């Protein structure tokens, strides 16, 4: 395994752990607001409902395990798409996968994935809307 691959995979596992902890904190209203999908807000009724939650140690443990699993699923799907062993839902022609390579100073300019992530939500939402 290359250093780049090991580093990226370790960061994904770290992000899964952080997402599970943040998710649990969100359930117990510890100041974390949802960021996805863009523009989402919790209603007053939702906030009141969450404020009434009193979780036991076992419930917290179980919820964290579920949140870790849920957080890992999109990352696993992304890696399956990159590896070419899964096909995107909307792609014309054969899907061969993709390559992730270490950026150089010359190649680091251009569109940024993290910037496009939230921006692309609206196109995704429109393309996934049921036909009426």
NUKOLMAR-105113 format. One record per residue (C-alpha): x, y, z; residue in three letters; residue number from 0. Coordinates in steps of 0.05 Angstrom, whole numbers. Example, Ala and Ser with C-alpha at 12.3 -4.5 7.8 and 13.67 -1.06 7.14 Angstrom:
2
<rec <246; -90; 156>; ALA; 0>
<rec <273; -21; 143>; SER; 1>
// end
This chain:
132
<rec <0; 0; 0>; UNK; 0>
<rec <28; 68; -19>; UNK; 1>
<rec <36; 124; 31>; UNK; 2>
<rec <-17; 164; -7>; UNK; 3>
<rec <-68; 107; -3>; UNK; 4>
<rec <-53; 93; 70>; UNK; 5>
<rec <-59; 166; 89>; UNK; 6>
<rec <-125; 176; 51>; UNK; 7>
<rec <-155; 112; 81>; UNK; 8>
<rec <-133; 131; 151>; UNK; 9>
<rec <-165; 200; 142>; UNK; 10>
<rec <-230; 167; 119>; UNK; 11>
<rec <-232; 124; 182>; UNK; 12>
<rec <-217; 185; 224>; UNK; 13>
<rec <-274; 223; 189>; UNK; 14>
<rec <-322; 165; 202>; UNK; 15>
<rec <-305; 166; 277>; UNK; 16>
<rec <-314; 242; 278>; UNK; 17>
<rec <-380; 237; 241>; UNK; 18>
<rec <-407; 186; 291>; UNK; 19>
<rec <-386; 229; 350>; UNK; 20>
<rec <-415; 291; 318>; UNK; 21>
<rec <-480; 254; 301>; UNK; 22>
<rec <-488; 232; 373>; UNK; 23>
<rec <-473; 302; 397>; UNK; 24>
<rec <-525; 329; 349>; UNK; 25>
<rec <-576; 281; 378>; UNK; 26>
<rec <-561; 309; 447>; UNK; 27>
<rec <-559; 382; 424>; UNK; 28>
<rec <-487; 397; 438>; UNK; 29>
<rec <-483; 456; 391>; UNK; 30>
<rec <-472; 420; 325>; UNK; 31>
<rec <-519; 440; 269>; UNK; 32>
<rec <-529; 397; 207>; UNK; 33>
<rec <-491; 420; 145>; UNK; 34>
<rec <-520; 371; 95>; UNK; 35>
<rec <-560; 378; 54>; UNK; 36>
<rec <-544; 451; 41>; UNK; 37>
<rec <-592; 498; 76>; UNK; 38>
<rec <-621; 446; 124>; UNK; 39>
<rec <-644; 471; 191>; UNK; 40>
<rec <-676; 437; 250>; UNK; 41>
<rec <-746; 463; 266>; UNK; 42>
<rec <-765; 486; 336>; UNK; 43>
<rec <-807; 423; 343>; UNK; 44>
<rec <-748; 379; 323>; UNK; 45>
<rec <-702; 416; 371>; UNK; 46>
<rec <-752; 407; 428>; UNK; 47>
<rec <-759; 334; 411>; UNK; 48>
<rec <-684; 322; 411>; UNK; 49>
<rec <-677; 360; 477>; UNK; 50>
<rec <-722; 308; 509>; UNK; 51>
<rec <-674; 251; 493>; UNK; 52>
<rec <-639; 220; 552>; UNK; 53>
<rec <-594; 165; 527>; UNK; 54>
<rec <-564; 110; 569>; UNK; 55>
<rec <-491; 88; 560>; UNK; 56>
<rec <-515; 27; 521>; UNK; 57>
<rec <-560; 69; 476>; UNK; 58>
<rec <-503; 118; 462>; UNK; 59>
<rec <-457; 59; 445>; UNK; 60>
<rec <-508; 28; 399>; UNK; 61>
<rec <-523; 94; 364>; UNK; 62>
<rec <-449; 109; 354>; UNK; 63>
<rec <-440; 40; 322>; UNK; 64>
<rec <-499; 52; 275>; UNK; 65>
<rec <-473; 122; 257>; UNK; 66>
<rec <-404; 95; 242>; UNK; 67>
<rec <-434; 44; 195>; UNK; 68>
<rec <-479; 96; 162>; UNK; 69>
<rec <-420; 144; 153>; UNK; 70>
<rec <-377; 89; 121>; UNK; 71>
<rec <-427; 71; 67>; UNK; 72>
<rec <-418; 131; 20>; UNK; 73>
<rec <-343; 126; 27>; UNK; 74>
<rec <-344; 52; 10>; UNK; 75>
<rec <-389; 68; -50>; UNK; 76>
<rec <-341; 122; -73>; UNK; 77>
<rec <-282; 75; -68>; UNK; 78>
<rec <-321; 22; -106>; UNK; 79>
<rec <-335; 73; -161>; UNK; 80>
<rec <-262; 93; -163>; UNK; 81>
<rec <-241; 19; -167>; UNK; 82>
<rec <-291; 8; -223>; UNK; 83>
<rec <-327; -48; -188>; UNK; 84>
<rec <-392; -8; -181>; UNK; 85>
<rec <-427; 32; -234>; UNK; 86>
<rec <-456; 102; -225>; UNK; 87>
<rec <-531; 107; -231>; UNK; 88>
<rec <-527; 158; -288>; UNK; 89>
<rec <-468; 147; -335>; UNK; 90>
<rec <-469; 137; -410>; UNK; 91>
<rec <-421; 84; -434>; UNK; 92>
<rec <-376; 36; -396>; UNK; 93>
<rec <-352; 56; -327>; UNK; 94>
<rec <-279; 39; -318>; UNK; 95>
<rec <-266; 74; -252>; UNK; 96>
<rec <-219; 131; -236>; UNK; 97>
<rec <-150; 144; -208>; UNK; 98>
<rec <-130; 185; -148>; UNK; 99>
<rec <-60; 210; -153>; UNK; 100>
<rec <-18; 255; -110>; UNK; 101>
<rec <-23; 327; -133>; UNK; 102>
<rec <38; 366; -155>; UNK; 103>
<rec <45; 442; -154>; UNK; 104>
<rec <30; 442; -228>; UNK; 105>
<rec <-32; 397; -223>; UNK; 106>
<rec <-63; 427; -161>; UNK; 107>
<rec <-99; 483; -196>; UNK; 108>
<rec <-170; 476; -221>; UNK; 109>
<rec <-236; 453; -193>; UNK; 110>
<rec <-236; 428; -121>; UNK; 111>
<rec <-278; 367; -103>; UNK; 112>
<rec <-297; 394; -34>; UNK; 113>
<rec <-322; 459; -65>; UNK; 114>
<rec <-362; 422; -117>; UNK; 115>
<rec <-393; 375; -65>; UNK; 116>
<rec <-444; 422; -35>; UNK; 117>
<rec <-455; 459; -102>; UNK; 118>
<rec <-471; 394; -137>; UNK; 119>
<rec <-527; 377; -88>; UNK; 120>
<rec <-578; 418; -125>; UNK; 121>
<rec <-564; 384; -192>; UNK; 122>
<rec <-567; 317; -157>; UNK; 123>
<rec <-634; 335; -125>; UNK; 124>
<rec <-662; 357; -191>; UNK; 125>
<rec <-638; 294; -228>; UNK; 126>
<rec <-664; 247; -174>; UNK; 127>
<rec <-733; 278; -170>; UNK; 128>
<rec <-788; 230; -191>; UNK; 129>
<rec <-818; 243; -259>; UNK; 130>
<rec <-888; 270; -255>; UNK; 131>
// end
